[in-house]
Structure formats: C-alpha cells, structure tokens
Amino acid sequence: MKGEITEEIAHVKGLPQKLIIFLHGYIDNCECLNHRIEAFADSFDNTAFHIPEAPLLCEIHEKKRQWFSMHRFDPDDERKTVPSLEECLAFYEKMTPGFEESYNILRRYIDNCLNLYELDYKDLFICGFSQGAMLAIYTALRLEEKVGGCISFSGLLTASGFFTKHHPNTPDFLLVHGTADNLVRYSVMDYTKEKLKSYGCKVKTYSVADGQHRITEDGLNAAKKFIMQHIKGTARR
C-alpha cells in the first residue's frame, strides 16, 4: 500500500491535553465526516481533534477515499449477504493484510500528532466509522502502548487470527451500532464485545434503536460520555 496521510481536518481548542483521532469510512473522506461530527469535535475543551484523510482514492467512487481496497478481499461484497455471522466474519479475516498495511501508515500519523502536541498514548482516543472503525479497533489493539480508549461506530473486530498469535493491547472500548444496520450486521457487536473481553479489555456497548449504517446524535452523545468519563478518571489518578 503506497501513500502517507497528508490531508486532514483539525479542531484545536485551548492547550491540548488530549488527542482524539476519528477515522472516516469506506467511500468517504474527512470533509464529509467533518460535516457529520463537527459539533461533536468542537465540544471538547483543551483537546486536539483530528480527522485524517485516507491516502487511497476509493475504488468505486473517484471523489471519495478508502483505507484499503475491500474488493481486493471480497470482490462481490458477499460479506453483506451471506446468511451466517461465521461466513461474514470469514471475509473480514481475509482482510488482515489490508488492515496491517493501513495500520502502519496510521501509526506514523499518530506518532506525528502526539509529538506535535507533546502528548502520550494514554492521552489518545481513537474513533472510527465503518471501515474506519475496524481500523480503529485493529490499531488500538496493535499499538505497543495502551491508548486512552477506542470508540467504534458500526465496526467490528477483524483479524482475530492475527491477535491469537500476537498478544493484543487492552484499552477500553465503546462499541456503537444500529440495530437495523444494513451494511455491517448488528450481530457483530456482541461478537466483538466478547472477543475484546477475552483479550482483557473493558467493553461498553450502545445500541442505536432502529439505527442504520450511519453516525447518529445519540451515538455521538454516548461517545462523548465515554471520553469524558475516561478524562475525569485520568485526572483523579
């Protein structure tokens, strides 16, 4: 996978004591995501909030981006229609090389951002939507140091086979998922929760009633509560 992250939208308020990085999804970009979450991004004081743009042009929409090619591993989008959860997860397991390639690019971006604000990994929260959520989970587990927390919107744990062989990190997670998601099935949330708990992670979940494949206001409120609770918990130590 070629390229580096060179485009982003950043919201910086006060003197940053925390860094929040929010990853957009497949067939998306940082500008579109920013429109959906701008109020959320601006709601944190003394925080740097970064929305990086994936370096790859989307394979099915020339004006959008992707973290890696989904069609490389699932050319017919069968993961969306196979009847069982096990069959669905098998497609995501095949994508481990794509997540590892994307992780290596994202890790360098994370290090640059932390160095810019003179912050540590414990000061970092990684969020993501859809493909970006899957990469956020993968990255939070893959990093050598534990981050402050990870929030997944309509995502799931991928590459479980990889983490069976490579001991994962154990940050806290919040999983947000719509019960009527038509692209990433809702049942992956319980699967992801149990897998993360088996690694030793603390996991909270929030179900969006009748929610489809999108970021909702109540989901963002749950995310803000999760982040603020962790910030306050860190401050008391």
N, C-alpha and C positions, 0 to 999 in steps of 0.2 A: 504494500500500500504506500503510495507516494503522497507527499504533501505534509505541510505543517499547518497548525491553526494560526492564521494571520488576520482573521476578521472576528470581531466581537462587538457586543454592546455592553457597556459597563455603567452601573449605577453606583455611585460612591457618596455616602453620607457621613459627614463628620470624619473623625480619625478612625479608620477601620481597625476593629479589634477581632472581627470575624470575616470570613470569606465564604460566600455562597456561590457555587457554580451550578448553573442549570443547563442541561443538555437538551437540545431540541430533538425531535423525532425524525423518522424516515419521511421523505417527501416534504421537507420543512426547511426553515432557515432561522437564523437568530432574529431577524426583523419580525417575522410572523409570530414567533414565540413571544417576543417582547411586547407586541400589541396585546397578547392574551394575559400576560402576567405583570404588566408594568406597575400596576398599583401594588401588587404583592412585593415586587422588587423594591419599591420605594418605601415600604412600611417598616424597614429595619434601620435603626439608628446605629451610627458608628460601625457600618458594615459596607464591605465592597461586594457587589452583586454582579457577577459576570455571566453573560450568555455567549459562549463561543460558537462560532460557525464551523460546522464540519468542513474539512478541506476538499471533499469529493463532490462533484456535481452529481445530482441524482440520475440514476439510470433510466427513469421513466418520466422525468419532468425536468427539463433543462434549466428552469429558473429556481429549482429547489436543490437541497443538499441531502447527503446521506453520510452516515459514519462508516458504512461499508455496504457492499452490494448484498442485498437479500436474495436476488435472483441467482447469484453465484452458488448458493446453497439450496435454494428452493425455487427453481425457475418457473414453476407453475402455481406458486402460492398455495401449495397443498396444506401447509400448516394451519391455514384458516378454516379448512373444510373437512379435514379428517375427523372421523367420529369420536375417537377416544383421546383423552388427555395424554396418554402414553405415546400415541402416534404423533401428536402435536409436539410434545417435548423432544422427540427424536430429531425433528427438523432443527430445533434450536441447538441441540447438542452438536450437530454438524457445523454450526456457525462459530465454534470455538476459535478457529484461526482468524476469522474476521474480528471478533471481539479482542483477541490478543493484539492484532495489528493496530486497532483503534486505541486500545489501552496505552500502547507505547507512545503514540502521538499525544494523547490526552495527559499522560503522566508528565511529559515535558512541559506542557502548558500549565498544569497545576503547579509544578515546581517554580516556574517563572512568576506566576501570580503570587504565590506565597512569599517568594523572595522580594517581590515588588513592595508588598505591604509589611514585610518583616514579621510574618506570622508562621505558626507551626501547623502541622497536620491536624492536631486536636482542635484548631480554630476553624477547620474547613467542614462545610456541609455540601454534599454532592446531591443534586436533584436531577431528575430527568423524566422525559415523557416518551413512552412507547420504545422505539429503538434506543433513544437516549436514556430511558430508564433502565433498560437491560444493561447498557454500557456503564451506567452509574453504579448499579449493583456489582457488576463484574469488577469495576475499578476499586470500589470500596473494599471488596474482599481481597483484591490482588495487591494493593499497595502494601509496602513493608511496614508502614506506620499507621496506627488507627486514626481515622478521621472522627470529627465530632458527631457525625451522623449522616445517614443516606435516606433519601426520600424517592420512592418510585411511584410515578403516575402511569397506570396502565402498562406496567412492565412485568418482568418475571426473572427468576434466577435461571441463567443459562450456564452451559459448560460445567455442570455438576461433576462430570467425569474428571475434568481438569482439577477441580478442587478436592476430589477424592485423593489425588496423587500429590497435590501441592497444598499444604496447610493454609487455609484462608485466614485473613484478619477477621476481627469480630466486633465491628462497630454496631451501634444501634440503628435500627431500620424502622421506617414508616412505609407501609405499602398502601397505596390508594388505588382503588379500582372500581369501575362502574359495573353494576350487576347486569346491565344489558349491553356490555361491550361486544361489538360485532366483529372486531378485528383481532383482539387479544383476549381470548375467552376468560371469563371471570374466575373459573375454577383454578387458574394458575396461581391465584393469590394464596390459597390455602397450601398448595404445594410449595410455593416459595417460602411461606412463613415456616413451615415445618422443616424444610431443608436448612434455612438460616438458623433456626433454633438448634438444630442438630450440630451446627458448627460452633455453637456457644454464643450466638448473637441474641440480643434482646430485640423483640419484634412487636411493633404495634400495627394494627390494620385499621383502615377506614373504608367502608363500602359506600359508594355513591348510589343511592336508590334509583333504579331505572337509568343510571348513567351509562352513556355510550362511550365511544373512544374519543374522549376529549378531556381537557382540564376544566374542572368546574370550580365555582366560587367556594362551595363548602369543602371541596378537596384542598384548595389553597388555604382555607382557614385552619383545617386540620394540620397542614404542613407548617403554618406559622406557629401554631400552638406547640408542635413538636420541637421546632427550632428554639423557640423562646424558653421552653422548659429546660432544654439542654444548656442554653446560655446561662440561665439563672443557676442551674445546678453546678456548672463550672465555676461561676462566680463565688458560690458558697464554700468551695473547697479551699 
